[in-house]
């Protein structure tokens, strides 16, 4: 069964631990099995040297930069300019929504 994460693709997050601590970015992708996220512009350290190939996407070869993932526990959602923990609750329409624990406001999905 897939785990339910409180952070989604497109959210703005702040990195709270690791080499990129204190930096902010937008989530590009979420790996639900490994509970890891890919943040735009952060952790672009992995470089791979690729040979020229005739039928592939990179015919000239060269050095390709790849994004590294960050574990979900090392990022925090930014809501209204502040980092906040995220909770889930039922709203008045009996729909499960995310909310910022710091302010109590619902987070637009």
PASEBA-1860 file (N, C-alpha, C; in nm, 3 decimals):
! residues 109
1> XXXXXXXX> 0.084/-0.119/0.000/0.000/0.000/0.000/0.088/0.124/0.000 ~ 0.046/0.223/-0.075/0.121/0.347/-0.086/0.098/0.432/0.038 ~ 0.208/0.488/0.092/0.196/0.573/0.209/0.144/0.710/0.169 ~ 0.070/0.772/0.256/0.015/0.904/0.229/0.112/1.008/0.284 ~ 0.169/1.087/0.194/0.263/1.190/0.234/0.191/1.324/0.242 ~ 0.242/1.414/0.323/0.178/1.543/0.343/0.234/1.651/0.252 ~ 0.331/1.614/0.169/0.391/1.708/0.074/0.367/1.655/-0.066 ~ 0.332/1.746/-0.159/0.297/1.704/-0.295/0.385/1.775/-0.397
9> XXXXXXXX> 0.376/1.727/-0.519/0.444/1.788/-0.632/0.391/1.929/-0.651 ~ 0.480/2.025/-0.670/0.440/2.164/-0.688/0.446/2.247/-0.562 ~ 0.461/2.185/-0.445/0.472/2.259/-0.319/0.608/2.326/-0.310 ~ 0.612/2.442/-0.244/0.739/2.508/-0.215/0.785/2.460/-0.078 ~ 0.909/2.414/-0.071/0.961/2.359/0.053/1.094/2.423/0.089 ~ 1.129/2.411/0.217/1.258/2.456/0.268/1.331/2.333/0.319 ~ 1.458/2.321/0.285/1.539/2.208/0.331/1.586/2.240/0.472 ~ 1.561/2.149/0.567/1.595/2.176/0.706/1.714/2.096/0.755
17> XXXXXXXX> 1.764/2.003/0.673/1.880/1.923/0.713/1.957/1.879/0.589 ~ 2.085/1.857/0.605/2.167/1.809/0.495/2.252/1.919/0.434 ~ 2.313/1.888/0.319/2.405/1.980/0.254/2.335/2.106/0.204 ~ 2.209/2.097/0.166/2.135/2.211/0.112/2.049/2.279/0.219 ~ 2.086/2.266/0.344/2.007/2.319/0.454/1.984/2.469/0.440 ~ 1.859/2.513/0.459/1.823/2.654/0.453/1.778/2.700/0.316 ~ 1.798/2.619/0.212/1.758/2.659/0.078/1.613/2.622/0.051 ~ 1.552/2.693/-0.045/1.413/2.670/-0.079/1.401/2.631/-0.226
25> XXXXXXXX> 1.296/2.559/-0.259/1.270/2.522/-0.397/1.134/2.458/-0.411 ~ 1.097/2.433/-0.536/0.968/2.372/-0.568/0.990/2.223/-0.595 ~ 0.900/2.140/-0.546/0.911/1.995/-0.565/0.876/1.961/-0.709 ~ 0.969/1.892/-0.776/0.949/1.849/-0.914/0.884/1.712/-0.922 ~ 0.921/1.624/-0.829/0.870/1.487/-0.833/0.878/1.427/-0.693 ~ 0.791/1.331/-0.666/0.788/1.262/-0.537/0.800/1.112/-0.562 ~ 0.893/1.046/-0.492/0.909/0.901/-0.499/0.840/0.844/-0.375 ~ 0.719/0.791/-0.393/0.639/0.746/-0.280/0.695/0.620/-0.214
33> XXXXXXXX> 0.758/0.533/-0.292/0.811/0.410/-0.234/0.928/0.438/-0.141 ~ 1.018/0.526/-0.184/1.138/0.556/-0.105/1.118/0.676/-0.012 ~ 1.002/0.743/-0.021/0.970/0.862/0.057/1.075/0.970/0.038 ~ 1.104/1.000/-0.088/1.203/1.101/-0.123/1.143/1.198/-0.224 ~ 1.195/1.322/-0.224/1.147/1.424/-0.315/1.263/1.481/-0.396 ~ 1.232/1.527/-0.518/1.328/1.595/-0.603/1.291/1.742/-0.602 ~ 1.385/1.828/-0.555/1.358/1.970/-0.542/1.432/2.045/-0.653 ~ 1.362/2.137/-0.716/1.417/2.211/-0.829/1.539/2.293/-0.788
41> XXXXXXXX> 1.650/2.273/-0.857/1.770/2.352/-0.835/1.856/2.310/-0.717 ~ 1.813/2.214/-0.640/1.891/2.169/-0.526/1.947/2.030/-0.552 ~ 2.060/2.002/-0.497/2.123/1.870/-0.505/2.146/1.826/-0.649 ~ 2.200/1.916/-0.731/2.233/1.881/-0.869/2.381/1.848/-0.874 ~ 2.422/1.749/-0.798/2.563/1.717/-0.784/2.604/1.602/-0.873 ~ 2.519/1.503/-0.890/2.557/1.385/-0.966/2.582/1.421/-1.111 ~ 2.704/1.392/-1.159/2.737/1.414/-1.299/2.774/1.280/-1.359 ~ 2.726/1.257/-1.480/2.750/1.131/-1.547/2.807/1.160/-1.685
49> XXXXXXXX> 2.918/1.095/-1.718/2.980/1.110/-1.849/2.915/1.010/-1.944 ~ 2.864/1.061/-2.057/2.790/0.977/-2.151/2.862/0.977/-2.285 ~ 2.878/0.858/-2.342/2.939/0.844/-2.475/2.840/0.891/-2.581 ~ 2.891/0.934/-2.696/2.800/0.966/-2.806/2.727/0.841/-2.854 ~ 2.596/0.853/-2.875/2.516/0.739/-2.919/2.428/0.783/-3.036 ~ 2.411/0.695/-3.131/2.340/0.733/-3.253/2.189/0.741/-3.236 ~ 2.129/0.649/-3.163/1.983/0.643/-3.157/1.924/0.694/-3.026 ~ 2.006/0.744/-2.938/1.956/0.788/-2.807/1.926/0.937/-2.808
57> XXXXXXXX> 1.883/0.988/-2.695/1.845/1.129/-2.683/1.966/1.222/-2.682 ~ 2.085/1.168/-2.652/2.205/1.250/-2.644/2.307/1.204/-2.747 ~ 2.295/1.246/-2.874/2.383/1.195/-2.979/2.527/1.246/-2.969 ~ 2.549/1.361/-2.904/2.684/1.417/-2.895/2.761/1.367/-2.774 ~ 2.692/1.309/-2.677/2.759/1.267/-2.555/2.783/1.386/-2.465 ~ 2.873/1.372/-2.367/2.907/1.483/-2.279/2.879/1.450/-2.134 ~ 2.867/1.555/-2.054/2.844/1.540/-1.911/2.700/1.579/-1.881 ~ 2.628/1.489/-1.817/2.488/1.513/-1.782/2.479/1.531/-1.631
65> XXXXXXXX> 2.409/1.637/-1.588/2.385/1.658/-1.446/2.251/1.596/-1.409 ~ 2.248/1.525/-1.298/2.124/1.461/-1.253/2.089/1.512/-1.115 ~ 1.959/1.522/-1.091/1.913/1.565/-0.959/1.922/1.449/-0.861 ~ 1.961/1.481/-0.739/1.957/1.383/-0.631/1.832/1.408/-0.551 ~ 1.782/1.303/-0.490/1.661/1.318/-0.411/1.696/1.352/-0.266 ~ 1.598/1.411/-0.197/1.611/1.445/-0.055/1.500/1.371/0.018 ~ 1.532/1.314/0.135/1.431/1.242/0.210/1.324/1.340/0.259 ~ 1.202/1.291/0.263/1.086/1.374/0.296/1.096/1.435/0.436
73> XXXXXXXX> 1.168/1.370/0.526/1.181/1.422/0.662/1.275/1.541/0.670 ~ 1.351/1.566/0.563/1.446/1.676/0.563/1.393/1.801/0.495 ~ 1.266/1.803/0.458/1.205/1.921/0.398/1.081/1.962/0.477 ~ 1.051/2.091/0.471/0.937/2.146/0.543/0.860/2.236/0.448 ~ 0.729/2.228/0.449/0.644/2.306/0.360/0.649/2.454/0.394 ~ 0.654/2.539/0.290/0.646/2.684/0.308/0.503/2.726/0.278 ~ 0.437/2.786/0.378/0.299/2.834/0.359/0.295/2.980/0.404 ~ 0.254/3.068/0.313/0.250/3.213/0.338/0.385/3.267/0.386
81> XXXXXXXX> 0.493/3.217/0.328/0.627/3.267/0.358/0.692/3.208/0.482 ~ 0.623/3.121/0.553/0.678/3.060/0.674/0.680/2.909/0.662 ~ 0.785/2.847/0.717/0.793/2.702/0.721/0.698/2.652/0.829 ~ 0.622/2.548/0.798/0.523/2.498/0.892/0.508/2.348/0.877 ~ 0.473/2.284/0.988/0.437/2.142/0.981/0.302/2.132/0.911 ~ 0.273/2.014/0.857/0.149/1.993/0.783/0.065/1.887/0.852 ~ -0.063/1.914/0.867/-0.157/1.817/0.922/-0.267/1.792/0.822 ~ -0.351/1.694/0.851/-0.467/1.665/0.766/-0.590/1.657/0.854
89> XXXXXXXX> -0.700/1.714/0.804/-0.826/1.711/0.878/-0.941/1.722/0.780 ~ -1.060/1.695/0.829/-1.181/1.707/0.748/-1.228/1.852/0.754 ~ -1.264/1.907/0.637/-1.318/2.043/0.637/-1.471/2.039/0.649 ~ -1.536/2.153/0.631/-1.681/2.158/0.648/-1.757/2.079/0.543 ~ -1.694/2.049/0.430/-1.758/1.968/0.325/-1.726/1.819/0.338 ~ -1.674/1.778/0.452/-1.631/1.640/0.478/-1.529/1.592/0.376 ~ -1.437/1.680/0.340/-1.329/1.646/0.250/-1.198/1.657/0.328 ~ -1.110/1.559/0.308/-0.981/1.559/0.377/-0.890/1.662/0.313
97> XXXXXXXX> -0.843/1.760/0.391/-0.758/1.867/0.340/-0.632/1.878/0.425 ~ -0.530/1.939/0.366/-0.407/1.966/0.440/-0.418/2.104/0.505 ~ -0.356/2.119/0.623/-0.355/2.250/0.687/-0.219/2.275/0.752 ~ -0.184/2.403/0.762/-0.058/2.442/0.825/-0.079/2.443/0.975 ~ 0.001/2.367/1.047/-0.016/2.359/1.192/0.021/2.488/1.263 ~ 0.108/2.568/1.201/0.151/2.693/1.264/0.037/2.795/1.268 ~ -0.040/2.804/1.157/-0.145/2.905/1.149/-0.285/2.847/1.155 ~ -0.300/2.718/1.124/-0.432/2.655/1.123/-0.505/2.674/0.991
105> XXXXX> -0.446/2.742/0.893/-0.511/2.768/0.765/-0.501/2.646/0.674 ~ -0.605/2.630/0.588/-0.602/2.523/0.489/-0.501/2.556/0.382 ~ -0.437/2.454/0.329/-0.340/2.470/0.222/-0.409/2.438/0.092 ~ -0.402/2.530/-0.004/-0.464/2.508/-0.134/-0.392/2.394/-0.204 ~ -0.468/2.302/-0.258/-0.407/2.187/-0.326/-0.387/2.214/-0.472
END
